[in-house]
Amino acid sequence: MSQRPRRSKANLHPGRILLESQIQRRTSEQKQADDEVLQQAKDAELAATQKAYERVGAMERAMATRQTQGSTLSEKPIRPKPQSQSTDQRKGDHEAETKSDTAKGKTGWILPR
């Protein structure tokens, strides 16, 4: 359903369409002020980008120095030595196995239900 203007307001401002479609002109002072604001925004963005690049470069240099220091300290990887188990630990493992077997009913005894 299209909206039509009321009869009393139909011809109230007939040239408004033309006025609204025209480009608003700026004075040279306004244009210069707008250009300065745009230039400041571009400079701030460029400075932030440059700072980010410097930060990434510093991280890359730090990683490279850590990598070279790590390679000069030891060429062979360090392997952990096997630890012998004490008799108490082996006994505890055996008890745990027998308890699980009893709970499952593998002892040969008939468990009451």
Gaussian input, Z-matrix of N, CA and C with variables (Angstrom, degrees):
# hf/3-21g

backbone

0 1
 N
 C     1     B1
 C     2     B2     1     A1
 N     3     B3     2     A2     1     D1
 C     4     B4     3     A3     2     D2
 C     5     B5     4     A4     3     D3
 N     6     B6     5     A5     4     D4
 C     7     B7     6     A6     5     D5
 C     8     B8     7     A7     6     D6
 N     9     B9     8     A8     7     D7
 C    10    B10     9     A9     8     D8
 C    11    B11    10    A10     9     D9
 N    12    B12    11    A11    10    D10
 C    13    B13    12    A12    11    D11
 C    14    B14    13    A13    12    D12
 N    15    B15    14    A14    13    D13
 C    16    B16    15    A15    14    D14
 C    17    B17    16    A16    15    D15
 N    18    B18    17    A17    16    D16
 C    19    B19    18    A18    17    D17
 C    20    B20    19    A19    18    D18
 N    21    B21    20    A20    19    D19
 C    22    B22    21    A21    20    D20
 C    23    B23    22    A22    21    D21
 N    24    B24    23    A23    22    D22
 C    25    B25    24    A24    23    D23
 C    26    B26    25    A25    24    D24
 N    27    B27    26    A26    25    D25
 C    28    B28    27    A27    26    D26
 C    29    B29    28    A28    27    D27
 N    30    B30    29    A29    28    D28
 C    31    B31    30    A30    29    D29
 C    32    B32    31    A31    30    D30
 N    33    B33    32    A32    31    D31
 C    34    B34    33    A33    32    D32
 C    35    B35    34    A34    33    D33
 N    36    B36    35    A35    34    D34
 C    37    B37    36    A36    35    D35
 C    38    B38    37    A37    36    D36
 N    39    B39    38    A38    37    D37
 C    40    B40    39    A39    38    D38
 C    41    B41    40    A40    39    D39
 N    42    B42    41    A41    40    D40
 C    43    B43    42    A42    41    D41
 C    44    B44    43    A43    42    D42
 N    45    B45    44    A44    43    D43
 C    46    B46    45    A45    44    D44
 C    47    B47    46    A46    45    D45
 N    48    B48    47    A47    46    D46
 C    49    B49    48    A48    47    D47
 C    50    B50    49    A49    48    D48
 N    51    B51    50    A50    49    D49
 C    52    B52    51    A51    50    D50
 C    53    B53    52    A52    51    D51
 N    54    B54    53    A53    52    D52
 C    55    B55    54    A54    53    D53
 C    56    B56    55    A55    54    D54
 N    57    B57    56    A56    55    D55
 C    58    B58    57    A57    56    D56
 C    59    B59    58    A58    57    D57
 N    60    B60    59    A59    58    D58
 C    61    B61    60    A60    59    D59
 C    62    B62    61    A61    60    D60
 N    63    B63    62    A62    61    D61
 C    64    B64    63    A63    62    D62
 C    65    B65    64    A64    63    D63
 N    66    B66    65    A65    64    D64
 C    67    B67    66    A66    65    D65
 C    68    B68    67    A67    66    D66
 N    69    B69    68    A68    67    D67
 C    70    B70    69    A69    68    D68
 C    71    B71    70    A70    69    D69
 N    72    B72    71    A71    70    D70
 C    73    B73    72    A72    71    D71
 C    74    B74    73    A73    72    D72
 N    75    B75    74    A74    73    D73
 C    76    B76    75    A75    74    D74
 C    77    B77    76    A76    75    D75
 N    78    B78    77    A77    76    D76
 C    79    B79    78    A78    77    D77
 C    80    B80    79    A79    78    D78
 N    81    B81    80    A80    79    D79
 C    82    B82    81    A81    80    D80
 C    83    B83    82    A82    81    D81
 N    84    B84    83    A83    82    D82
 C    85    B85    84    A84    83    D83
 C    86    B86    85    A85    84    D84
 N    87    B87    86    A86    85    D85
 C    88    B88    87    A87    86    D86
 C    89    B89    88    A88    87    D87
 N    90    B90    89    A89    88    D88
 C    91    B91    90    A90    89    D89
 C    92    B92    91    A91    90    D90
 N    93    B93    92    A92    91    D91
 C    94    B94    93    A93    92    D92
 C    95    B95    94    A94    93    D93
 N    96    B96    95    A95    94    D94
 C    97    B97    96    A96    95    D95
 C    98    B98    97    A97    96    D96
 N    99    B99    98    A98    97    D97
 C   100   B100    99    A99    98    D98
 C   101   B101   100   A100    99    D99
 N   102   B102   101   A101   100   D100
 C   103   B103   102   A102   101   D101
 C   104   B104   103   A103   102   D102
 N   105   B105   104   A104   103   D103
 C   106   B106   105   A105   104   D104
 C   107   B107   106   A106   105   D105
 N   108   B108   107   A107   106   D106
 C   109   B109   108   A108   107   D107
 C   110   B110   109   A109   108   D108
 N   111   B111   110   A110   109   D109
 C   112   B112   111   A111   110   D110
 C   113   B113   112   A112   111   D111
 N   114   B114   113   A113   112   D112
 C   115   B115   114   A114   113   D113
 C   116   B116   115   A115   114   D114
 N   117   B117   116   A116   115   D115
 C   118   B118   117   A117   116   D116
 C   119   B119   118   A118   117   D117
 N   120   B120   119   A119   118   D118
 C   121   B121   120   A120   119   D119
 C   122   B122   121   A121   120   D120
 N   123   B123   122   A122   121   D121
 C   124   B124   123   A123   122   D122
 C   125   B125   124   A124   123   D123
 N   126   B126   125   A125   124   D124
 C   127   B127   126   A126   125   D125
 C   128   B128   127   A127   126   D126
 N   129   B129   128   A128   127   D127
 C   130   B130   129   A129   128   D128
 C   131   B131   130   A130   129   D129
 N   132   B132   131   A131   130   D130
 C   133   B133   132   A132   131   D131
 C   134   B134   133   A133   132   D132
 N   135   B135   134   A134   133   D133
 C   136   B136   135   A135   134   D134
 C   137   B137   136   A136   135   D135
 N   138   B138   137   A137   136   D136
 C   139   B139   138   A138   137   D137
 C   140   B140   139   A139   138   D138
 N   141   B141   140   A140   139   D139
 C   142   B142   141   A141   140   D140
 C   143   B143   142   A142   141   D141
 N   144   B144   143   A143   142   D142
 C   145   B145   144   A144   143   D143
 C   146   B146   145   A145   144   D144
 N   147   B147   146   A146   145   D145
 C   148   B148   147   A147   146   D146
 C   149   B149   148   A148   147   D147
 N   150   B150   149   A149   148   D148
 C   151   B151   150   A150   149   D149
 C   152   B152   151   A151   150   D150
 N   153   B153   152   A152   151   D151
 C   154   B154   153   A153   152   D152
 C   155   B155   154   A154   153   D153
 N   156   B156   155   A155   154   D154
 C   157   B157   156   A156   155   D155
 C   158   B158   157   A157   156   D156
 N   159   B159   158   A158   157   D157
 C   160   B160   159   A159   158   D158
 C   161   B161   160   A160   159   D159
 N   162   B162   161   A161   160   D160
 C   163   B163   162   A162   161   D161
 C   164   B164   163   A163   162   D162
 N   165   B165   164   A164   163   D163
 C   166   B166   165   A165   164   D164
 C   167   B167   166   A166   165   D165
 N   168   B168   167   A167   166   D166
 C   169   B169   168   A168   167   D167
 C   170   B170   169   A169   168   D168
 N   171   B171   170   A170   169   D169
 C   172   B172   171   A171   170   D170
 C   173   B173   172   A172   171   D171
 N   174   B174   173   A173   172   D172
 C   175   B175   174   A174   173   D173
 C   176   B176   175   A175   174   D174
 N   177   B177   176   A176   175   D175
 C   178   B178   177   A177   176   D176
 C   179   B179   178   A178   177   D177
 N   180   B180   179   A179   178   D178
 C   181   B181   180   A180   179   D179
 C   182   B182   181   A181   180   D180
 N   183   B183   182   A182   181   D181
 C   184   B184   183   A183   182   D182
 C   185   B185   184   A184   183   D183
 N   186   B186   185   A185   184   D184
 C   187   B187   186   A186   185   D185
 C   188   B188   187   A187   186   D186
 N   189   B189   188   A188   187   D187
 C   190   B190   189   A189   188   D188
 C   191   B191   190   A190   189   D189
 N   192   B192   191   A191   190   D190
 C   193   B193   192   A192   191   D191
 C   194   B194   193   A193   192   D192
 N   195   B195   194   A194   193   D193
 C   196   B196   195   A195   194   D194
 C   197   B197   196   A196   195   D195
 N   198   B198   197   A197   196   D196
 C   199   B199   198   A198   197   D197
 C   200   B200   199   A199   198   D198
 N   201   B201   200   A200   199   D199
 C   202   B202   201   A201   200   D200
 C   203   B203   202   A202   201   D201
 N   204   B204   203   A203   202   D202
 C   205   B205   204   A204   203   D203
 C   206   B206   205   A205   204   D204
 N   207   B207   206   A206   205   D205
 C   208   B208   207   A207   206   D206
 C   209   B209   208   A208   207   D207
 N   210   B210   209   A209   208   D208
 C   211   B211   210   A210   209   D209
 C   212   B212   211   A211   210   D210
 N   213   B213   212   A212   211   D211
 C   214   B214   213   A213   212   D212
 C   215   B215   214   A214   213   D213
 N   216   B216   215   A215   214   D214
 C   217   B217   216   A216   215   D215
 C   218   B218   217   A217   216   D216
 N   219   B219   218   A218   217   D217
 C   220   B220   219   A219   218   D218
 C   221   B221   220   A220   219   D219
 N   222   B222   221   A221   220   D220
 C   223   B223   222   A222   221   D221
 C   224   B224   223   A223   222   D222
 N   225   B225   224   A224   223   D223
 C   226   B226   225   A225   224   D224
 C   227   B227   226   A226   225   D225
 N   228   B228   227   A227   226   D226
 C   229   B229   228   A228   227   D227
 C   230   B230   229   A229   228   D228
 N   231   B231   230   A230   229   D229
 C   232   B232   231   A231   230   D230
 C   233   B233   232   A232   231   D231
 N   234   B234   233   A233   232   D232
 C   235   B235   234   A234   233   D233
 C   236   B236   235   A235   234   D234
 N   237   B237   236   A236   235   D235
 C   238   B238   237   A237   236   D236
 C   239   B239   238   A238   237   D237
 N   240   B240   239   A239   238   D238
 C   241   B241   240   A240   239   D239
 C   242   B242   241   A241   240   D240
 N   243   B243   242   A242   241   D241
 C   244   B244   243   A243   242   D242
 C   245   B245   244   A244   243   D243
 N   246   B246   245   A245   244   D244
 C   247   B247   246   A246   245   D245
 C   248   B248   247   A247   246   D246
 N   249   B249   248   A248   247   D247
 C   250   B250   249   A249   248   D248
 C   251   B251   250   A250   249   D249
 N   252   B252   251   A251   250   D250
 C   253   B253   252   A252   251   D251
 C   254   B254   253   A253   252   D252
 N   255   B255   254   A254   253   D253
 C   256   B256   255   A255   254   D254
 C   257   B257   256   A256   255   D255
 N   258   B258   257   A257   256   D256
 C   259   B259   258   A258   257   D257
 C   260   B260   259   A259   258   D258
 N   261   B261   260   A260   259   D259
 C   262   B262   261   A261   260   D260
 C   263   B263   262   A262   261   D261
 N   264   B264   263   A263   262   D262
 C   265   B265   264   A264   263   D263
 C   266   B266   265   A265   264   D264
 N   267   B267   266   A266   265   D265
 C   268   B268   267   A267   266   D266
 C   269   B269   268   A268   267   D267
 N   270   B270   269   A269   268   D268
 C   271   B271   270   A270   269   D269
 C   272   B272   271   A271   270   D270
 N   273   B273   272   A272   271   D271
 C   274   B274   273   A273   272   D272
 C   275   B275   274   A274   273   D273
 N   276   B276   275   A275   274   D274
 C   277   B277   276   A276   275   D275
 C   278   B278   277   A277   276   D276
 N   279   B279   278   A278   277   D277
 C   280   B280   279   A279   278   D278
 C   281   B281   280   A280   279   D279
 N   282   B282   281   A281   280   D280
 C   283   B283   282   A282   281   D281
 C   284   B284   283   A283   282   D282
 N   285   B285   284   A284   283   D283
 C   286   B286   285   A285   284   D284
 C   287   B287   286   A286   285   D285
 N   288   B288   287   A287   286   D286
 C   289   B289   288   A288   287   D287
 C   290   B290   289   A289   288   D288
 N   291   B291   290   A290   289   D289
 C   292   B292   291   A291   290   D290
 C   293   B293   292   A292   291   D291
 N   294   B294   293   A293   292   D292
 C   295   B295   294   A294   293   D293
 C   296   B296   295   A295   294   D294
 N   297   B297   296   A296   295   D295
 C   298   B298   297   A297   296   D296
 C   299   B299   298   A298   297   D297
 N   300   B300   299   A299   298   D298
 C   301   B301   300   A300   299   D299
 C   302   B302   301   A301   300   D300
 N   303   B303   302   A302   301   D301
 C   304   B304   303   A303   302   D302
 C   305   B305   304   A304   303   D303
 N   306   B306   305   A305   304   D304
 C   307   B307   306   A306   305   D305
 C   308   B308   307   A307   306   D306
 N   309   B309   308   A308   307   D307
 C   310   B310   309   A309   308   D308
 C   311   B311   310   A310   309   D309
 N   312   B312   311   A311   310   D310
 C   313   B313   312   A312   311   D311
 C   314   B314   313   A313   312   D312
 N   315   B315   314   A314   313   D313
 C   316   B316   315   A315   314   D314
 C   317   B317   316   A316   315   D315
 N   318   B318   317   A317   316   D316
 C   319   B319   318   A318   317   D317
 C   320   B320   319   A319   318   D318
 N   321   B321   320   A320   319   D319
 C   322   B322   321   A321   320   D320
 C   323   B323   322   A322   321   D321
 N   324   B324   323   A323   322   D322
 C   325   B325   324   A324   323   D323
 C   326   B326   325   A325   324   D324
 N   327   B327   326   A326   325   D325
 C   328   B328   327   A327   326   D326
 C   329   B329   328   A328   327   D327
 N   330   B330   329   A329   328   D328
 C   331   B331   330   A330   329   D329
 C   332   B332   331   A331   330   D330
 N   333   B333   332   A332   331   D331
 C   334   B334   333   A333   332   D332
 C   335   B335   334   A334   333   D333
 N   336   B336   335   A335   334   D334
 C   337   B337   336   A336   335   D335
 C   338   B338   337   A337   336   D336

   B1=1.4490
   B2=1.5209
   B3=1.3071
   B4=1.4573
   B5=1.5232
   B6=1.3056
   B7=1.4574
   B8=1.5275
   B9=1.2660
   B10=1.4651
   B11=1.5158
   B12=1.3241
   B13=1.4634
   B14=1.5318
   B15=1.2778
   B16=1.4742
   B17=1.5250
   B18=1.2926
   B19=1.4575
   B20=1.5296
   B21=1.3311
   B22=1.4609
   B23=1.5334
   B24=1.3723
   B25=1.4609
   B26=1.5244
   B27=1.3023
   B28=1.4536
   B29=1.5171
   B30=1.2778
   B31=1.4584
   B32=1.5247
   B33=1.3300
   B34=1.4593
   B35=1.5384
   B36=1.3600
   B37=1.4617
   B38=1.5327
   B39=1.2919
   B40=1.4690
   B41=1.5260
   B42=1.3201
   B43=1.4660
   B44=1.5111
   B45=1.3279
   B46=1.4616
   B47=1.5318
   B48=1.3078
   B49=1.4630
   B50=1.5208
   B51=1.3110
   B52=1.4598
   B53=1.5221
   B54=1.3308
   B55=1.4622
   B56=1.5332
   B57=1.3249
   B58=1.4570
   B59=1.5249
   B60=1.3142
   B61=1.4620
   B62=1.5292
   B63=1.3223
   B64=1.4538
   B65=1.5256
   B66=1.3271
   B67=1.4622
   B68=1.5252
   B69=1.3227
   B70=1.4626
   B71=1.5244
   B72=1.2835
   B73=1.4519
   B74=1.5185
   B75=1.3574
   B76=1.4523
   B77=1.5257
   B78=1.2967
   B79=1.4623
   B80=1.5303
   B81=1.2915
   B82=1.4644
   B83=1.5298
   B84=1.3432
   B85=1.4633
   B86=1.5264
   B87=1.3354
   B88=1.4589
   B89=1.5294
   B90=1.3458
   B91=1.4588
   B92=1.5207
   B93=1.3162
   B94=1.4515
   B95=1.5311
   B96=1.3390
   B97=1.4667
   B98=1.5329
   B99=1.3246
   B100=1.4632
   B101=1.5258
   B102=1.3310
   B103=1.4591
   B104=1.5231
   B105=1.3346
   B106=1.4626
   B107=1.5263
   B108=1.3241
   B109=1.4640
   B110=1.5271
   B111=1.3236
   B112=1.4619
   B113=1.5282
   B114=1.3324
   B115=1.4622
   B116=1.5225
   B117=1.3355
   B118=1.4654
   B119=1.5263
   B120=1.3326
   B121=1.4595
   B122=1.5292
   B123=1.3329
   B124=1.4665
   B125=1.5222
   B126=1.3459
   B127=1.4550
   B128=1.5265
   B129=1.3323
   B130=1.4634
   B131=1.5272
   B132=1.3254
   B133=1.4648
   B134=1.5292
   B135=1.3146
   B136=1.4573
   B137=1.5271
   B138=1.3310
   B139=1.4635
   B140=1.5356
   B141=1.3296
   B142=1.4675
   B143=1.5253
   B144=1.3228
   B145=1.4646
   B146=1.5170
   B147=1.3276
   B148=1.4580
   B149=1.5263
   B150=1.3158
   B151=1.4591
   B152=1.5271
   B153=1.3328
   B154=1.4614
   B155=1.5269
   B156=1.3426
   B157=1.4668
   B158=1.5237
   B159=1.3257
   B160=1.4607
   B161=1.5198
   B162=1.3227
   B163=1.4633
   B164=1.5328
   B165=1.3352
   B166=1.4649
   B167=1.5212
   B168=1.3255
   B169=1.4566
   B170=1.5206
   B171=1.3327
   B172=1.4678
   B173=1.5265
   B174=1.3302
   B175=1.4664
   B176=1.5322
   B177=1.3274
   B178=1.4641
   B179=1.5257
   B180=1.3417
   B181=1.4645
   B182=1.5235
   B183=1.3253
   B184=1.4669
   B185=1.5272
   B186=1.3306
   B187=1.4680
   B188=1.5257
   B189=1.3279
   B190=1.4608
   B191=1.5276
   B192=1.3368
   B193=1.4688
   B194=1.5179
   B195=1.3384
   B196=1.4654
   B197=1.5221
   B198=1.3179
   B199=1.4514
   B200=1.5285
   B201=1.3253
   B202=1.4674
   B203=1.5239
   B204=1.3107
   B205=1.4634
   B206=1.5230
   B207=1.3087
   B208=1.4645
   B209=1.5098
   B210=1.3304
   B211=1.4617
   B212=1.5240
   B213=1.3290
   B214=1.4597
   B215=1.5187
   B216=1.3143
   B217=1.4600
   B218=1.5261
   B219=1.2912
   B220=1.4592
   B221=1.5174
   B222=1.3059
   B223=1.4504
   B224=1.5228
   B225=1.3307
   B226=1.4550
   B227=1.5203
   B228=1.3301
   B229=1.4609
   B230=1.5301
   B231=1.3014
   B232=1.4602
   B233=1.5211
   B234=1.3349
   B235=1.4639
   B236=1.5194
   B237=1.3272
   B238=1.4644
   B239=1.5262
   B240=1.3289
   B241=1.4556
   B242=1.5227
   B243=1.3321
   B244=1.4676
   B245=1.5200
   B246=1.3065
   B247=1.4591
   B248=1.5258
   B249=1.3086
   B250=1.4601
   B251=1.5205
   B252=1.3472
   B253=1.4603
   B254=1.5150
   B255=1.3069
   B256=1.4559
   B257=1.5279
   B258=1.3104
   B259=1.4721
   B260=1.5175
   B261=1.3411
   B262=1.4678
   B263=1.5192
   B264=1.3060
   B265=1.4623
   B266=1.5186
   B267=1.3384
   B268=1.4659
   B269=1.5270
   B270=1.3240
   B271=1.4626
   B272=1.5263
   B273=1.3357
   B274=1.4588
   B275=1.5158
   B276=1.3192
   B277=1.4611
   B278=1.5212
   B279=1.3442
   B280=1.4623
   B281=1.5327
   B282=1.3402
   B283=1.4655
   B284=1.5221
   B285=1.2899
   B286=1.4680
   B287=1.5229
   B288=1.3393
   B289=1.4584
   B290=1.5228
   B291=1.3255
   B292=1.4682
   B293=1.5154
   B294=1.3328
   B295=1.4698
   B296=1.5172
   B297=1.3356
   B298=1.4595
   B299=1.5228
   B300=1.3423
   B301=1.4620
   B302=1.5286
   B303=1.3347
   B304=1.4596
   B305=1.5235
   B306=1.3132
   B307=1.4581
   B308=1.5187
   B309=1.3126
   B310=1.4536
   B311=1.5274
   B312=1.3151
   B313=1.4542
   B314=1.5081
   B315=1.3176
   B316=1.4607
   B317=1.5309
   B318=1.2846
   B319=1.4608
   B320=1.5197
   B321=1.2874
   B322=1.4413
   B323=1.5230
   B324=1.2841
   B325=1.4477
   B326=1.5228
   B327=1.2872
   B328=1.4594
   B329=1.5141
   B330=1.2694
   B331=1.4647
   B332=1.5216
   B333=1.3653
   B334=1.4625
   B335=1.5192
   B336=1.3161
   B337=1.4592
   B338=1.4851
   A1=107.94
   A2=116.90
   A3=120.65
   A4=109.77
   A5=113.22
   A6=119.06
   A7=108.36
   A8=115.72
   A9=120.83
   A10=108.21
   A11=117.37
   A12=118.83
   A13=111.07
   A14=112.44
   A15=116.35
   A16=109.52
   A17=115.26
   A18=120.56
   A19=111.38
   A20=117.05
   A21=119.03
   A22=111.73
   A23=118.73
   A24=121.57
   A25=112.46
   A26=118.11
   A27=120.86
   A28=111.66
   A29=118.94
   A30=121.86
   A31=111.98
   A32=117.37
   A33=120.64
   A34=110.95
   A35=119.00
   A36=123.47
   A37=108.73
   A38=119.14
   A39=120.07
   A40=113.79
   A41=120.23
   A42=121.64
   A43=113.45
   A44=118.22
   A45=121.13
   A46=111.24
   A47=118.27
   A48=121.77
   A49=109.81
   A50=117.17
   A51=120.30
   A52=112.06
   A53=116.62
   A54=120.21
   A55=111.22
   A56=117.10
   A57=120.08
   A58=111.74
   A59=118.20
   A60=120.62
   A61=112.47
   A62=118.70
   A63=121.17
   A64=110.56
   A65=116.17
   A66=121.79
   A67=108.18
   A68=114.95
   A69=119.64
   A70=108.75
   A71=117.57
   A72=121.69
   A73=110.07
   A74=114.97
   A75=120.48
   A76=109.62
   A77=114.17
   A78=118.59
   A79=108.54
   A80=117.23
   A81=120.73
   A82=110.90
   A83=117.49
   A84=120.61
   A85=110.85
   A86=116.45
   A87=119.77
   A88=111.14
   A89=115.94
   A90=119.88
   A91=110.70
   A92=117.37
   A93=121.19
   A94=110.58
   A95=116.86
   A96=120.65
   A97=110.74
   A98=117.23
   A99=120.45
   A100=111.34
   A101=116.58
   A102=120.67
   A103=111.59
   A104=117.49
   A105=120.89
   A106=110.89
   A107=116.49
   A108=120.34
   A109=110.44
   A110=116.78
   A111=120.49
   A112=111.67
   A113=116.64
   A114=120.27
   A115=111.03
   A116=117.35
   A117=120.69
   A118=110.89
   A119=117.21
   A120=120.64
   A121=110.71
   A122=117.34
   A123=121.02
   A124=110.83
   A125=117.16
   A126=120.67
   A127=111.51
   A128=116.70
   A129=120.47
   A130=110.54
   A131=116.79
   A132=120.48
   A133=110.64
   A134=116.61
   A135=120.75
   A136=111.07
   A137=117.32
   A138=121.11
   A139=110.56
   A140=117.27
   A141=120.33
   A142=110.76
   A143=116.83
   A144=120.67
   A145=110.73
   A146=117.06
   A147=121.29
   A148=110.99
   A149=117.23
   A150=121.32
   A151=110.50
   A152=116.93
   A153=120.78
   A154=110.55
   A155=117.41
   A156=120.68
   A157=111.25
   A158=116.80
   A159=120.56
   A160=111.20
   A161=117.13
   A162=121.45
   A163=110.90
   A164=116.60
   A165=120.06
   A166=110.25
   A167=117.69
   A168=121.21
   A169=111.92
   A170=116.74
   A171=120.41
   A172=110.35
   A173=117.08
   A174=119.97
   A175=110.40
   A176=117.70
   A177=120.52
   A178=111.39
   A179=117.21
   A180=119.99
   A181=110.89
   A182=117.05
   A183=120.54
   A184=110.64
   A185=117.04
   A186=120.11
   A187=110.62
   A188=117.08
   A189=120.80
   A190=110.92
   A191=117.49
   A192=119.92
   A193=110.82
   A194=117.46
   A195=119.96
   A196=110.75
   A197=116.52
   A198=120.67
   A199=110.46
   A200=117.62
   A201=119.75
   A202=110.46
   A203=118.68
   A204=121.02
   A205=110.36
   A206=116.89
   A207=120.21
   A208=112.28
   A209=117.90
   A210=120.57
   A211=111.31
   A212=119.13
   A213=120.66
   A214=111.77
   A215=119.13
   A216=120.56
   A217=111.53
   A218=117.62
   A219=119.27
   A220=109.71
   A221=115.18
   A222=119.97
   A223=111.06
   A224=117.16
   A225=120.89
   A226=110.00
   A227=116.51
   A228=117.91
   A229=110.16
   A230=115.41
   A231=120.40
   A232=108.11
   A233=115.51
   A234=120.12
   A235=109.15
   A236=117.28
   A237=118.46
   A238=110.40
   A239=115.91
   A240=120.81
   A241=108.92
   A242=117.24
   A243=119.05
   A244=110.91
   A245=115.48
   A246=121.81
   A247=109.02
   A248=116.62
   A249=118.97
   A250=108.75
   A251=115.41
   A252=119.42
   A253=109.10
   A254=116.07
   A255=119.75
   A256=108.75
   A257=116.44
   A258=120.51
   A259=110.88
   A260=117.85
   A261=120.74
   A262=110.86
   A263=117.30
   A264=120.48
   A265=110.70
   A266=117.07
   A267=120.20
   A268=110.43
   A269=116.59
   A270=120.66
   A271=109.86
   A272=117.36
   A273=121.28
   A274=111.54
   A275=117.35
   A276=120.85
   A277=110.75
   A278=117.25
   A279=121.33
   A280=110.70
   A281=116.76
   A282=120.16
   A283=111.18
   A284=116.81
   A285=120.31
   A286=110.29
   A287=117.64
   A288=120.31
   A289=111.34
   A290=117.11
   A291=119.37
   A292=110.82
   A293=117.38
   A294=119.59
   A295=110.70
   A296=117.43
   A297=119.41
   A298=110.12
   A299=117.72
   A300=120.38
   A301=110.53
   A302=117.47
   A303=121.55
   A304=110.19
   A305=116.09
   A306=119.49
   A307=110.67
   A308=117.31
   A309=120.40
   A310=112.30
   A311=117.22
   A312=120.37
   A313=112.97
   A314=118.95
   A315=122.51
   A316=112.11
   A317=119.37
   A318=119.93
   A319=112.57
   A320=118.56
   A321=120.83
   A322=111.46
   A323=116.79
   A324=121.30
   A325=108.94
   A326=117.28
   A327=121.66
   A328=107.32
   A329=116.06
   A330=121.11
   A331=109.10
   A332=117.78
   A333=120.32
   A334=110.78
   A335=113.67
   A336=117.95
   A337=111.95
   D1=116.51
   D2=-178.32
   D3=-81.72
   D4=143.90
   D5=-179.71
   D6=-93.86
   D7=123.06
   D8=177.58
   D9=-106.79
   D10=144.44
   D11=178.98
   D12=-67.06
   D13=150.47
   D14=176.42
   D15=-64.20
   D16=155.98
   D17=-175.28
   D18=-60.44
   D19=-35.42
   D20=-177.02
   D21=-72.84
   D22=-25.40
   D23=-177.31
   D24=-106.83
   D25=4.77
   D26=-176.16
   D27=-64.24
   D28=-40.14
   D29=-177.47
   D30=-114.55
   D31=26.62
   D32=-177.02
   D33=-71.59
   D34=-46.88
   D35=179.96
   D36=-131.69
   D37=74.45
   D38=-175.44
   D39=-70.31
   D40=-23.23
   D41=-177.87
   D42=-93.03
   D43=4.11
   D44=-177.71
   D45=-62.03
   D46=-36.08
   D47=-179.60
   D48=-60.35
   D49=-42.96
   D50=179.59
   D51=-68.88
   D52=-38.86
   D53=-178.74
   D54=-68.61
   D55=-38.33
   D56=-178.11
   D57=-71.88
   D58=-28.02
   D59=-177.67
   D60=-83.29
   D61=-12.38
   D62=-179.79
   D63=-76.35
   D64=145.53
   D65=178.41
   D66=-79.27
   D67=132.22
   D68=178.83
   D69=-74.82
   D70=127.32
   D71=-179.39
   D72=-85.84
   D73=148.46
   D74=179.26
   D75=-114.44
   D76=152.55
   D77=175.72
   D78=-78.43
   D79=167.30
   D80=-179.32
   D81=-64.89
   D82=-33.38
   D83=177.82
   D84=-66.93
   D85=-40.99
   D86=178.52
   D87=-64.76
   D88=-42.06
   D89=179.30
   D90=-64.49
   D91=-40.66
   D92=179.99
   D93=-64.91
   D94=-41.29
   D95=178.18
   D96=-64.81
   D97=-41.66
   D98=178.43
   D99=-64.63
   D100=-40.14
   D101=178.49
   D102=-64.21
   D103=-38.49
   D104=178.40
   D105=-64.72
   D106=-41.48
   D107=178.84
   D108=-63.68
   D109=-42.87
   D110=177.93
   D111=-63.62
   D112=-41.11
   D113=179.63
   D114=-65.09
   D115=-40.00
   D116=177.74
   D117=-63.40
   D118=-40.15
   D119=178.42
   D120=-64.62
   D121=-41.50
   D122=178.37
   D123=-64.79
   D124=-41.29
   D125=179.36
   D126=-64.42
   D127=-40.52
   D128=179.43
   D129=-65.07
   D130=-40.50
   D131=178.95
   D132=-66.45
   D133=-40.87
   D134=178.46
   D135=-64.42
   D136=-40.75
   D137=178.98
   D138=-65.20
   D139=-40.51
   D140=179.01
   D141=-65.52
   D142=-39.54
   D143=178.42
   D144=-66.10
   D145=-42.41
   D146=178.82
   D147=-63.19
   D148=-40.53
   D149=178.95
   D150=-64.40
   D151=-40.03
   D152=178.34
   D153=-64.72
   D154=-41.30
   D155=177.58
   D156=-62.53
   D157=-40.43
   D158=178.53
   D159=-64.43
   D160=-40.09
   D161=179.25
   D162=-64.64
   D163=-42.68
   D164=178.06
   D165=-65.09
   D166=-40.57
   D167=177.80
   D168=-62.01
   D169=-39.88
   D170=178.45
   D171=-65.02
   D172=-40.64
   D173=178.45
   D174=-65.07
   D175=-41.15
   D176=178.94
   D177=-64.06
   D178=-40.43
   D179=177.98
   D180=-65.10
   D181=-40.90
   D182=178.92
   D183=-64.51
   D184=-40.57
   D185=178.51
   D186=-64.81
   D187=-39.36
   D188=-179.82
   D189=-65.38
   D190=-41.77
   D191=178.94
   D192=-66.63
   D193=-40.12
   D194=177.69
   D195=-63.75
   D196=-38.08
   D197=-178.73
   D198=-68.16
   D199=-41.09
   D200=179.40
   D201=-70.05
   D202=-36.96
   D203=178.21
   D204=-66.73
   D205=-39.90
   D206=-179.77
   D207=-67.02
   D208=-34.90
   D209=-178.60
   D210=-76.37
   D211=-26.88
   D212=-179.51
   D213=-83.41
   D214=-22.95
   D215=-177.13
   D216=-71.80
   D217=-49.39
   D218=-179.01
   D219=-146.53
   D220=128.96
   D221=178.98
   D222=-86.50
   D223=-32.15
   D224=-179.03
   D225=-92.18
   D226=142.77
   D227=175.08
   D228=-72.90
   D229=147.39
   D230=179.62
   D231=-85.59
   D232=125.78
   D233=179.61
   D234=-107.04
   D235=136.02
   D236=178.09
   D237=-71.53
   D238=144.28
   D239=-179.94
   D240=-86.28
   D241=143.22
   D242=-179.90
   D243=-68.28
   D244=140.74
   D245=179.28
   D246=-100.31
   D247=136.15
   D248=177.31
   D249=-81.09
   D250=142.85
   D251=-179.76
   D252=-85.20
   D253=142.39
   D254=175.87
   D255=-78.95
   D256=166.01
   D257=-177.88
   D258=-67.59
   D259=-30.28
   D260=178.81
   D261=-65.64
   D262=-39.76
   D263=179.77
   D264=-67.16
   D265=-41.21
   D266=179.25
   D267=-65.96
   D268=-38.37
   D269=179.44
   D270=-65.37
   D271=-40.27
   D272=178.55
   D273=-63.97
   D274=-37.81
   D275=177.92
   D276=-65.23
   D277=-40.24
   D278=-179.40
   D279=-66.47
   D280=-39.73
   D281=178.42
   D282=-65.40
   D283=-38.07
   D284=179.07
   D285=-65.05
   D286=-37.31
   D287=178.29
   D288=-67.26
   D289=-41.57
   D290=-178.33
   D291=-68.42
   D292=-35.37
   D293=178.12
   D294=-65.81
   D295=-40.56
   D296=179.86
   D297=-68.97
   D298=-35.03
   D299=177.80
   D300=-67.00
   D301=-38.77
   D302=179.57
   D303=-66.00
   D304=-40.18
   D305=-179.60
   D306=-66.54
   D307=-29.60
   D308=-179.76
   D309=-85.97
   D310=-12.43
   D311=179.16
   D312=87.06
   D313=32.49
   D314=-176.99
   D315=-99.99
   D316=7.20
   D317=-174.88
   D318=-81.99
   D319=-14.61
   D320=-178.02
   D321=100.32
   D322=-19.09
   D323=177.97
   D324=-82.13
   D325=149.39
   D326=176.55
   D327=-89.20
   D328=121.77
   D329=-177.90
   D330=-89.33
   D331=136.67
   D332=178.09
   D333=-69.15
   D334=146.90
   D335=179.46
   D336=-109.72

